[in-house]
Amino acid sequence: MRFATKAIRVGQNPDGDYRAVVNPIYQTSTFSWQSLAEVPPVDYTRCANPNRHILEQVIASLEGGSFCTVFASGMAAITAAGSLARAGDHVLVASDIYGGTYRLKEKVWPLQGIECSEFDARDPASLEAAIRPNTRLAIFESPTNPILRVVDVAALAETCRRRGVLSVFDNTFASPYLQSPLALGVDLVVHSNTKYINGHSDVVGGATVTNDPELGQAMFEWLKMTGAAPSPFDCWLTLRGLKTLEVRMERHCSNARRLAEHLERHPRVRRVHYPGLASHPDHELARRQMRDFGAMLAIEVGHSAEEAARVAEGFRVVQLAESLGGVESLVAYPPLMSHASMSEEERLARGIPPNLLRISVGIEDPDDLIEDFEQALARLG
Ligand SMILES: Cc1ncc(COP(=O)(O)O)c(C=O)c1O
C-alpha cells in the first residue's frame, strides 16, 4: 500500500457485529474478562484501547516504523523520549528547538540529575564536538521553529549512531508525508499529533515511533506507568484527521509556496523564511531531504515589535493564535507565544528578531490568503 491508502486502510477493518466501516469509539475505561483463565486482549484503557491501537498502527506505517505509542500531547511524547536518560546521563538539545523542549532542558531534566547542553544542529561537527562520554540522547528537529532552517538529518543521525548516542527527532513541522526520519537513520521520532497529523485544531496529542523493539517497549512502559494516554475519542478524532494527511499536505504546501513567492516580492516584507524559496540558505538540502517544503513560513515585517503587532492584529481570514498544522491559517508572534520562555537576548542569538511573524499556512483558497496579507500589510502605511 502507498501513503494515502495506508492512512485510510491500515488497521481499519470492518468492526464488530455490524461490520462498521468506521471503527466505533470504545469510550470505556475497562473491558470485561470471560473468566480468570483468559486474560482479555484489552483490559484497561490507560494500558490499551482499540482506538489507540488503530491510530498507533497507522502512524507507525506512515512513518515507516514498527512501534508507535500515542500520548496525550506532543510534550508527553517528548517527555517519554527524555525518560531514556537517567541521572548522571547527558542530553544534547539542538539550540533551534521548540520552546517546550527547551523548557524541559532548562527546568525539568536538570532537576532529575541529567546534564543538559546545546548544539548547533546546522553543523554536524558541532554535534560531534558536544558529545561527552555520558551523552545518552541528542534531540533535534527540522524545519526548525520559528525560522525554518533545515538541518541534515541523515548526517546528524549518523554521528549519533557512530558515537553511541540515541537520536530523537521531532517531525512535527514536516509530518510523515514530507519527511521520513527513520529512513534517514534516526532512532526515535516524536510528534505533536496536535498539528498536521490531526490537522483540524481540535485535539491535543503526541506520538513516538521507532523500529527498535527496546525503545518501543520503553515508550509503551512509560505511557502505562505515567498514565500519559490520550482518550479513545481523541484517538478517533485524530485518526479521522489523519486519513486526509496526503491531500491536506499537498494543498498546504502549494498554498505556502504561492504565499511565500508573493511575500518575497512585497515591498513591506523585509525577509521571508521558507525553505521552498530558491533564496533560502537550506533550499538544496530541503529539496534532497523532504518530499515538499512544508507550509510553515516566517516573515520579518517593518522594523519593530509594534509594526509586527500591527500586521498580526490586522488579518481578517488568518487568525492570531498559537499552534500550527490545522486547515485554518494562523499567524503567531513567537516572542509572546512559542518562544516566550526565552529572554530577548536568547531569541536574538537564535535569529528570532522582534519583527518576526510565524505563519502556519492553511488550506483555504490561496487568493483569499494573498488578499488578506495585502490588506494586513497595508496597515504599515
Ligand atoms: C515542533 C513541536 N514539537 C512539540 C510540540 C508540543 O506539542 P503539544 O502542544 O501537542 O504538547 C509543539 C507544539 O507547538 C511543536 O510545535
The ligand as a MOL file (V3000), in Angstrom:
LIG
                    3D

  0  0  0     0  0            999 V3000
M  V30 BEGIN CTAB
M  V30 COUNTS 16 16 0 0 0
M  V30 BEGIN ATOM
M  V30 1 C 7.6850 21.2210 16.9610 0
M  V30 2 C 6.7960 20.9740 18.1400 0
M  V30 3 N 7.0450 19.9290 18.9410 0
M  V30 4 C 6.2720 19.6710 20.0140 0
M  V30 5 C 5.2130 20.4890 20.3470 0
M  V30 6 C 4.4100 20.1930 21.5910 0
M  V30 7 O 3.2060 19.6080 21.2430 0
M  V30 8 P 1.8720 19.6520 22.1540 0
M  V30 9 O 1.4330 21.0850 22.1980 0
M  V30 10 O 0.9470 18.7410 21.4270 0
M  V30 11 O 2.2440 19.1650 23.5030 0
M  V30 12 C 4.9170 21.5740 19.5420 0
M  V30 13 C 3.7790 22.4520 19.8940 0
M  V30 14 O 3.6230 23.5250 19.3610 0
M  V30 15 C 5.7170 21.8330 18.4080 0
M  V30 16 O 5.4950 22.8830 17.6170 0
M  V30 END ATOM
M  V30 BEGIN BOND
M  V30 1 1 1 2
M  V30 2 1 2 3
M  V30 3 2 2 15
M  V30 4 2 3 4
M  V30 5 1 4 5
M  V30 6 1 5 6
M  V30 7 2 5 12
M  V30 8 1 6 7
M  V30 9 1 7 8
M  V30 10 2 8 9
M  V30 11 1 8 10
M  V30 12 1 8 11
M  V30 13 1 12 13
M  V30 14 1 12 15
M  V30 15 2 13 14
M  V30 16 1 15 16
M  V30 END BOND
M  V30 END CTAB
M  END
